[in-house]
Each structure stands twice: as C-alpha cells, then as structure tokens.
C-alpha cells in the first residue's frame, strides 16, 4: 500500500461519509488493512477517532463502547457482523455507517439487517465492501439497502472511485480480478 492508496481510499469516495462530524472506531490490528480505513478515514477528514481498549471482549463490550463514545462509523469483519446480527440486530443502532468486509456476506444476515433498518430509524447504513489487501481495504462496495428480493447473493457492488476513474473489476469463471493490467489480459487471451 502506498500513501496515495490510502488517500484514494477515503478522499472523494461515495461508499462512506468522511466528514468532520463523524466518529470512527479503530479496533483492527495495525497489520490488518482495515486499520488504514479506520485511522486515516478519521484523520484525513478531521473526524474523531476512538481507539478501542486492547483485549476487549467484543461481544460483551462493543455495544456499550459504541454508545458511550458515540461512534458513527465502524468497520467489522463479515464473520463478526454475522455473529453480532445473530446475537442482537440492534447492536449497531445509533451508528450512521457500518462497513463490512473480509469475506463473503451471507444473504440471510444482510436481509435481516435490511429489514431491521426499514423498521428502525436509528439503524445504520450498512455497506458490503469487497477487495483484497492490495486494493487498500476495498475495491468495490454495495449498500445493503439496494438488495432486492431476487438477489441470490449479496453483490460486491460498484468500484470505488480512483481519482477520475474507477477500478476495473473483471469476473472470469466465477473469480473476481481487481484492476487487471494489459499483461493480465494478454495472458488470459493466449491461454483461451
């Protein structure tokens, strides 16, 4: 990851609100690419950053921390999101945005959160983010509110903006390839 990658992750993006009145939660390990989103998402836009205590019992302590610190933006891994939605779908109420990523988001959990958001005005906007570490956390994003009854899976969504262009994402034989270059295309054409 470069400094430019980090700036592009949080500046001029539509997938999340990066404004001075937000409060971001930082609780990812520094070695996890999501920490760039948590830390620099707050610092580059003048927002407040809440650093979670070390060794926090997530299931027991997270809801209270979110409310006490008035967190408005949090990133959670997909597996933790699933667990928290199963435990208590109201865990994220009061936040404006929950960014979910790291693995495939289960459709039943997404639908449950969408139903909850339609019923409860305090429920947050939930974004499904997709992308390998090399893209600096996310390459594509999908707001769960756009789920339809016909979706068989939670879509990975649209590419993040990168300056004046978007990151191309190619799906080939069921696998996603983010930002392939010309050499990648030439190799695929030769092998087909």
C-alpha positions in Angstrom: 0.0 0.0 0.0 1.2 3.5 -0.8 0.3 6.8 0.7 -1.7 7.5 -2.5 -3.7 4.3 -2.0 -4.7 5.4 1.5 -5.7 8.9 0.3 -7.8 7.4 -2.5 -9.5 5.0 -0.1 -11.0 7.9 1.9 -11.0 11.0 -0.2 -13.6 11.7 -2.8 -15.5 8.5 -2.1 -19.2 7.8 -2.1 -19.3 4.5 -0.3 -19.0 6.2 3.1 -19.3 9.6 4.6 -15.9 11.0 5.5 -16.8 14.3 7.3 -15.5 16.1 10.4 -18.7 15.3 12.4 -18.1 11.6 12.2 -16.6 9.4 15.0 -14.7 6.4 13.7 -13.9 3.3 15.7 -10.4 1.9 15.5 -10.1 -1.6 16.8 -8.4 -3.5 14.0 -4.9 -4.8 14.4 -2.4 -2.4 12.7 -1.4 -5.3 10.4 -4.9 -5.6 9.1 -5.6 -3.4 6.1 -8.9 -2.2 7.6 -6.9 -0.2 10.1 -6.0 2.2 7.3 -9.7 2.9 6.7 -10.3 3.3 10.5 -7.4 5.6 11.2 -6.9 7.6 8.0 -10.7 7.8 7.4 -10.9 9.8 10.5 -7.7 11.7 10.4 -7.8 12.8 6.8 -11.2 14.3 7.1 -10.8 15.9 10.6 -13.2 13.4 12.3 -12.9 12.0 15.8 -11.1 8.6 16.3 -12.0 6.3 19.2 -9.3 3.7 19.9 -10.8 0.6 21.4 -9.1 -0.8 24.5 -6.8 -3.7 24.0 -8.1 -7.2 24.5 -11.7 -6.0 24.6 -14.4 -8.7 24.8 -16.1 -7.8 21.6 -19.4 -9.5 22.1 -19.8 -8.2 25.6 -18.1 -4.8 25.4 -18.7 -3.5 21.8 -22.3 -2.3 22.1 -21.5 -0.3 25.2 -18.4 1.2 23.7 -20.2 2.2 20.5 -22.9 4.0 22.6 -20.6 5.6 25.2 -18.2 7.0 22.7 -21.0 8.0 20.2 -19.3 6.1 17.4 -20.9 6.8 14.0 -18.7 4.7 11.7 -17.3 1.2 12.3 -15.7 -1.4 10.2 -16.4 -5.0 11.2 -15.3 -8.3 9.6 -18.0 -10.2 7.9 -17.8 -13.1 10.4 -18.2 -10.7 13.3 -21.1 -9.0 11.6 -22.8 -12.3 11.2 -22.3 -13.1 14.9 -23.5 -9.7 16.1 -26.6 -9.8 13.9 -27.4 -13.2 15.2 -26.8 -12.1 18.8 -28.6 -8.7 18.6 -29.5 -6.9 15.4 -29.8 -3.6 17.4 -26.0 -3.7 18.2 -25.3 -1.1 15.5 -28.3 1.2 16.2 -27.1 4.8 16.6 -24.2 4.4 14.2 -24.6 6.1 10.8 -22.5 3.6 8.9 -21.2 0.1 9.3 -18.7 -1.1 6.8 -18.5 -4.9 6.4 -15.8 -6.8 4.6 -13.2 -9.5 4.6 -15.2 -12.4 3.3 -18.5 -13.3 1.6 -21.5 -11.7 3.3 -24.3 -14.1 4.0 -27.6 -13.2 2.3 -29.8 -14.1 5.3 -27.8 -11.8 7.6 -27.9 -9.0 5.0 -31.6 -9.3 4.6 -32.2 -9.4 8.4 -30.2 -6.1 8.7 -32.1 -4.5 5.8 -35.5 -5.5 7.4 -34.3 -4.0 10.7 -33.2 -0.8 9.0 -36.6 -0.4 7.4 -38.3 -0.7 10.8 -35.9 1.3 13.0 -34.8 4.8 12.0 -31.7 4.6 14.2 -30.3 1.6 12.3 -27.2 2.4 10.2 -26.4 2.3 6.5 -24.5 -1.0 6.0 -22.0 -1.3 3.2 -20.6 -4.6 1.9 -17.0 -3.9 0.9 -15.0 -6.2 -1.3 -11.4 -6.3 -2.2 -8.0 -7.9 -1.5 -5.4 -6.2 0.7 -3.6 -4.9 -2.4 -6.5 -2.6 -3.1 -6.2 -1.0 0.4 -9.2 -2.5 2.1 -12.0 -2.2 -0.6 -12.1 -2.2 -4.4 -15.9 -2.4 -4.7 -18.9 -1.5 -2.4 -22.6 -2.3 -2.2 -25.1 -0.6 0.1 -27.4 -3.3 1.6 -30.4 -1.1 1.2 -30.2 -1.8 -2.5 -30.8 -5.6 -2.0 -33.7 -6.9 -3.9 -35.9 -9.9 -3.3 -34.4 -11.6 -6.3 -30.7 -11.3 -5.3 -29.2 -14.8 -4.8 -26.1 -13.4 -3.2 -25.1 -10.1 -1.8 -23.5 -8.3 -4.7 -19.9 -7.0 -4.5 -21.3 -3.8 -6.0 -19.6 -1.0 -7.9 -16.0 0.0 -8.0 -14.6 2.7 -5.7 -13.6 5.9 -7.4 -9.9 6.3 -8.0 -9.1 9.8 -9.0 -11.1 10.4 -12.2 -11.5 6.8 -12.9 -12.9 3.6 -11.4 -11.1 0.4 -10.5 -11.9 -2.2 -13.2 -13.1 -5.5 -11.7 -13.3 -8.5 -14.0 -15.2 -11.6 -13.1 -13.9 -14.7 -15.0 -15.2 -18.2 -14.4 -16.7 -17.1 -11.1 -13.5 -15.5 -9.8 -13.0 -11.7 -9.3 -9.9 -10.0 -10.6 -9.4 -6.4 -9.4 -7.6 -3.9 -11.6 -6.0 -6.3 -14.1 -3.4 -4.8 -16.3 -2.8 -5.3 -20.1 -0.3 -8.1 -19.5 -3.0 -10.0 -17.4 -5.5 -9.7 -20.3 -2.9 -10.8 -22.9 -2.1 -13.9 -20.8 -5.7 -14.8 -20.4 -6.3 -14.4 -24.2 -3.3 -16.6 -25.0 -4.5 -19.4 -22.6 -8.1 -19.4 -24.0 
